[in-house]
Amino acid sequence: MTHTSNRSIVLLPLLMVIIVAGCSGPTLAPTPNLYWATGKHPYDEVPEVFQTPNVEIVYATDRIREMKNNGQHHYGYHRSHSLALGVATVEMGSHGTTWADLVEASAIRERPRPVPLKLGQVQEIVRLPHSSPASIVVDDKLFAPPEYLENLKSATKEAIELLNSRLAMSPVKDVYIYVHGFNNTFEDAAYRMATLWHFLGRQGVPILYSWPAGHPGLLQGYNYDRESSEFTVFHLKQLINIIHDCPDIRRIHILGHSRGTDVVLTTLRELWIDYRARGGKDSGRLGSVIIAAPDLDWDVTQQRIGSERVIDALDCFVMYLSPDDKAIGLSSWLFGSIARLGQLGSNLLTKQDKQVLFEYEDLQFIDARVKSGFVGHAYFIDNPAVLSDVILVLKGHYKAGAEHGRPLQRESGGYWKVTDDYLVPKEKQSDN
């Protein structure tokens, strides 16, 4: 038996574990160190309209809306050629849980019981027309039919009205987009977006971007999801352009996880090329971009993202990686990558790469040396230390370094490092 066959025998069961672990369970993530260790939390400043156990998030998706066997509609893994926007409700806590109960559970380290999450009403509000309309020929040129353009204009206006109505409810005029990864259902992603926005203090507009992932099967499921991540790029561009047309929005922040990082970076690359082609000198109000556990080949990323200088379009670019991420390790084996970005060691960087990391403070590679379950792939939200740093980036816009309020440890290769005791005072670390 060959060495490759031996590895297959070992890694295929691991793939099964990763697929089953795509949804880590509908419970609220642990309280970030930022809150329980300091005794400070953001919930006193939450707008009154949001002081409820229910969390409403805006969603955008190109999943097809399907009928379950019980007669209820849901968004499955099949691909739609039109983008839909709506509002989804995630219920936090059991029956009878109050806002005060939820605040208490969200500010302490050890909860007496888990806080369950349940997907409530999902209301689709507007669906844009087909992204590849039939064309008409005028003077030997192809054009979209006038009725299509009118429908697109009308649907876009309705989408902007939805965003503006949510924006009016918050004093913070920023948008936070979460793009999930491989094998995530719509429900999985809704729980994570709701959790993230809740710990951000329920300010600004939370938008879940959910693409057609979650196809059943082992390798077939991964391959389908990977191609869906390529399919969806046009629709994420469409969403960001719609957001950009909302004049009251200040900045657009994006967090991509796992395979969703390729969706994010490819979309940003295409947008940046579009902006430059139109002579634009700004990036369309793009703010902080976080990619967590990126399922990307390092060579491909350098060629497609680095060569186009996509980072120039952003206020800040933060990447979280972990050598203990088994999902990225498996992906590296599947694709034969010399280096997968989610496990990229600083030893693979050139001297020039390291110099850039030291000198360019808005580009941060962060080594997550933390505990995060057996698979270790969802540490950006499941680990209280990493989630704390994510909050400081997205909400506080802190630069890395103790002098800026983000006391990450600096490593010799130019990376920053976050550990489980991040932000925990020394007198409390013995209990951590």
Secondary structure, 3 states (H helix, E strand, C coil): CCHHHHHHHHHHHHHHHHHHCCCCCCECCCCCHHHHCCCCCCHHHCCHHHCCCEEEEEEEEEEEEEECCCCCEEEEEEEEEEEEEEEEEEEECCCCCCHHHHHHHCCCCCCCCCCEEEEEEEEEEEECCCCCCCCEEECCEEECCHHHHHHHHHHHHHHHHHHHHHHCCCCCCCEEEEECCCCCCHHHHHHHHHHHHHHCCCCCEEEEEECCCCCCCCHHHHHHHHHHHHHCHHHHHHHHHHHHCCCCCCCEEEEEECCHHHHHHHHHHHHHHHHHHCCCCCCCCEEEEEEECCCCEHHHHHHHHHCCCHHHHCCEEEEEECCCCHHHHHHHHHHCCCCEHHHCCHHHCCHHHHHHHHHCCCEEEEEEECCCCCCCCCHHHHCHHHHHHHHHHHCCCCCCEHHHCECCEECCCCCEEEECCCCCCHHHHCCC
